[in-house]
Amino acid sequence: MRNVKSALVAVALGGVLLGAAPTGPAAAFLDAWSKVTSYTDNIKIHVVKGNDVQDRTYHYQYLKPHFARIDITGGAGRGGGASWKGGDSVSGHQGGMLSGIHLNISMHDGRAVDLRGGTIVQASFEDVADNIKSAATVTNGEETWSGAAYDTVTVPYTDSLGATKRVIYLSKTTHLPVRRVTFAGTAVVVDEQFTDVNPAANLKESDF
């Protein structure tokens, strides 16, 4: 009886328990994402690690099931980029005078991640989908941001630096992400904003 009451409370609060099929905005996103073969977007990211702050912009490309390309268009490392074709390594180059030197390195190498260790794969909508599918609880909601209303999905999220949850803002039209905010307690440690999303990019493996 206690377990039944707990489940009812979770549903009443808009949460979905592990093992239950996602509903509402979470389900709408997963359905929309299942129909996307490849996409491109621009990402504006603000990352905090202790007293250090990193602000960057990226151009991002993704082709299911395991192709990604990221180019740093602004901020630290501008001109650098990397591509991923599955596995744990990336082919990348730094910006500036070293842009002609390409290296194959671990995707977790300090040269291939953001300030908090975020990888090229974790910048994808596939990662958003994986977070939702594997979450112990999924909470649907709605929030206003920059004067517009968005559906939201909140999931638990942890990393080695103390993150505790993520809130994903979804377009009410396309149901695809427009923003993802990572918290450590009440503090925002990562704020990712996705713009110019093109879910019909028609990318090919040769683009990576």
C-alpha positions as CSV (number, residue, x, y, z in Angstrom):
1,M,0.0,0.0,0.0
2,R,2.9,2.4,0.8
3,N,4.4,1.8,-2.6
4,V,1.1,2.5,-4.3
5,K,0.7,5.8,-2.4
6,S,4.2,6.8,-3.3
7,A,3.5,6.2,-7.0
8,L,0.3,8.2,-6.8
9,V,2.1,11.1,-5.2
10,A,4.8,11.1,-7.9
11,V,2.1,11.2,-10.6
12,A,0.3,14.0,-8.8
13,L,3.4,16.0,-8.8
14,G,3.9,15.5,-12.5
15,G,6.7,12.9,-12.1
16,V,7.0,9.6,-13.9
17,L,8.7,6.8,-12.0
18,L,11.5,4.7,-13.5
19,G,10.1,2.0,-15.8
20,A,7.0,4.0,-16.6
21,A,6.6,5.3,-20.1
22,P,7.2,9.1,-20.3
23,T,4.2,11.2,-20.7
24,G,3.4,14.9,-21.7
25,P,6.3,17.0,-22.9
26,A,8.9,14.3,-22.3
27,A,6.9,11.9,-24.5
28,A,6.4,14.6,-27.2
29,F,10.1,15.2,-27.3
30,L,11.0,11.6,-27.6
31,D,8.5,11.1,-30.4
32,A,9.8,14.2,-32.3
33,W,13.4,13.1,-31.8
34,S,12.6,9.6,-33.1
35,K,11.7,11.1,-36.4
36,V,14.9,13.1,-36.8
37,T,17.7,11.5,-38.8
38,S,20.2,14.4,-38.6
39,Y,20.2,18.0,-37.5
40,T,22.3,21.1,-37.1
41,D,22.1,23.9,-34.6
42,N,24.1,26.7,-32.9
43,I,24.8,26.4,-29.2
44,K,25.5,29.2,-26.7
45,I,26.9,27.8,-23.5
46,H,27.8,29.3,-20.1
47,V,29.8,26.9,-17.8
48,V,30.8,27.4,-14.2
49,K,33.4,25.4,-12.3
50,G,34.2,26.9,-8.9
51,N,35.5,30.4,-9.6
52,D,36.1,29.7,-13.3
53,V,33.7,30.6,-16.0
54,Q,33.6,29.6,-19.7
55,D,31.4,31.2,-22.3
56,R,31.5,29.7,-25.8
57,T,29.4,29.4,-29.0
58,Y,29.4,26.3,-31.2
59,H,28.1,25.2,-34.5
60,Y,26.9,21.6,-34.1
61,Q,26.0,18.7,-36.5
62,Y,24.7,15.3,-35.6
63,L,23.8,12.3,-37.7
64,K,22.3,9.2,-36.1
65,P,23.5,6.9,-34.7
66,H,27.0,8.0,-34.0
67,F,28.3,10.9,-36.0
68,A,28.9,14.4,-34.6
69,R,30.9,17.5,-35.5
70,I,31.4,20.6,-33.3
71,D,33.1,23.8,-34.2
72,I,33.9,26.5,-31.7
73,T,32.7,29.8,-33.3
74,G,33.2,32.1,-30.3
75,G,35.0,32.2,-26.9
76,A,38.0,30.3,-25.7
77,G,39.4,28.0,-28.4
78,R,37.6,29.8,-31.2
79,G,38.5,28.2,-34.6
80,G,38.9,24.7,-33.0
81,G,36.7,21.8,-33.6
82,A,36.3,18.0,-33.5
83,S,34.4,15.2,-35.2
84,W,33.2,11.9,-33.7
85,K,32.4,8.7,-35.6
86,G,31.6,6.4,-32.7
87,G,33.8,5.0,-30.0
88,D,35.7,7.0,-27.4
89,S,38.0,9.1,-29.5
90,V,37.6,12.3,-31.6
91,S,39.5,13.8,-34.5
92,G,40.1,17.4,-33.7
93,H,42.1,20.6,-34.2
94,Q,42.8,23.7,-32.3
95,G,42.2,27.2,-33.5
96,G,44.7,29.8,-34.7
97,M,48.1,28.8,-36.0
98,L,47.5,25.2,-35.0
99,S,44.3,24.7,-37.0
100,G,46.1,22.7,-39.6
101,I,47.2,20.0,-37.1
102,H,44.7,17.3,-36.6
103,L,44.9,14.8,-33.8
104,N,43.0,11.7,-32.7
105,I,42.5,11.9,-29.0
106,S,40.2,10.6,-26.3
107,M,36.8,12.4,-26.3
108,H,37.5,13.0,-22.5
109,D,40.9,14.7,-23.2
110,G,41.1,18.2,-21.7
111,R,41.5,19.6,-25.2
112,A,38.2,18.0,-26.3
113,V,35.8,19.0,-23.5
114,D,34.3,22.1,-21.9
115,L,35.2,23.5,-18.5
116,R,33.2,20.8,-16.6
117,G,34.2,17.9,-18.9
118,G,31.3,18.0,-21.3
119,T,32.0,16.0,-24.4
120,I,31.0,16.3,-28.1
121,V,28.4,13.6,-27.6
122,Q,26.8,15.2,-24.5
123,A,26.0,18.3,-26.6
124,S,23.5,16.3,-28.7
125,F,19.8,15.9,-28.5
126,E,20.5,12.1,-28.3
127,D,22.1,12.8,-24.9
128,V,18.9,14.7,-23.9
129,A,16.9,11.6,-24.9
130,D,19.2,9.3,-23.0
131,N,18.9,11.4,-19.9
132,I,15.1,11.2,-20.0
133,K,15.0,7.5,-20.8
134,S,17.3,6.5,-18.0
135,A,16.1,9.0,-15.4
136,A,14.7,7.6,-12.1
137,T,12.0,10.3,-12.2
138,V,10.8,12.6,-15.0
139,T,8.9,15.8,-14.1
140,N,6.9,17.6,-16.8
141,G,6.2,21.3,-16.4
142,E,6.0,24.7,-18.1
143,E,8.2,27.8,-17.6
144,T,8.5,31.3,-19.2
145,W,11.9,32.2,-20.5
146,S,12.8,35.4,-22.4
147,G,9.1,36.3,-22.6
148,A,8.0,33.0,-24.2
149,A,6.4,29.9,-22.7
150,Y,8.1,26.5,-23.0
151,D,7.3,23.0,-21.9
152,T,10.0,21.7,-19.5
153,V,11.3,18.3,-18.5
154,T,13.3,18.0,-15.2
155,V,15.4,15.0,-14.6
156,P,18.0,14.0,-11.9
157,Y,21.6,14.4,-13.2
158,T,24.9,13.9,-11.5
159,D,28.5,14.5,-12.4
160,S,31.9,14.3,-10.6
161,L,31.6,18.1,-9.8
162,G,28.4,18.0,-7.9
163,A,25.6,18.5,-10.5
164,T,22.1,17.4,-9.2
165,K,19.5,17.9,-11.9
166,R,18.8,19.2,-15.4
167,V,15.9,21.2,-16.7
168,I,15.2,20.9,-20.5
169,Y,13.2,23.6,-22.2
170,L,11.2,22.4,-25.2
171,S,9.6,24.3,-28.1
172,K,5.9,24.0,-28.0
173,T,5.9,23.8,-31.8
174,T,8.7,21.3,-32.6
175,H,9.0,19.7,-29.1
176,L,12.8,19.9,-29.6
177,P,15.1,21.5,-27.0
178,V,15.8,25.2,-27.0
179,R,17.6,25.3,-23.7
180,R,19.1,22.9,-21.1
181,V,20.1,24.1,-17.6
182,T,22.2,22.0,-15.3
183,F,22.1,22.7,-11.5
184,A,24.3,21.9,-8.6
185,G,21.7,22.3,-5.8
186,T,20.2,25.7,-6.5
187,A,23.2,27.1,-8.5
188,V,23.2,27.0,-12.3
189,V,26.5,25.4,-13.4
190,V,25.7,24.9,-17.2
191,D,23.3,26.9,-19.3
192,E,23.0,25.7,-22.9
193,Q,20.9,27.5,-25.5
194,F,20.1,25.9,-28.8
195,T,19.2,28.1,-31.8
196,D,18.8,27.8,-35.5
197,V,17.8,24.1,-35.0
198,N,17.4,22.4,-38.4
199,P,16.0,18.9,-38.0
200,A,16.0,18.3,-41.7
201,A,19.7,18.9,-42.4
202,N,20.1,15.8,-44.5
203,L,23.6,15.2,-43.3
204,K,25.8,12.3,-44.7
205,E,28.6,10.4,-43.1
206,S,31.1,12.2,-45.4
207,D,30.2,15.5,-43.6
208,F,32.1,14.2,-40.6
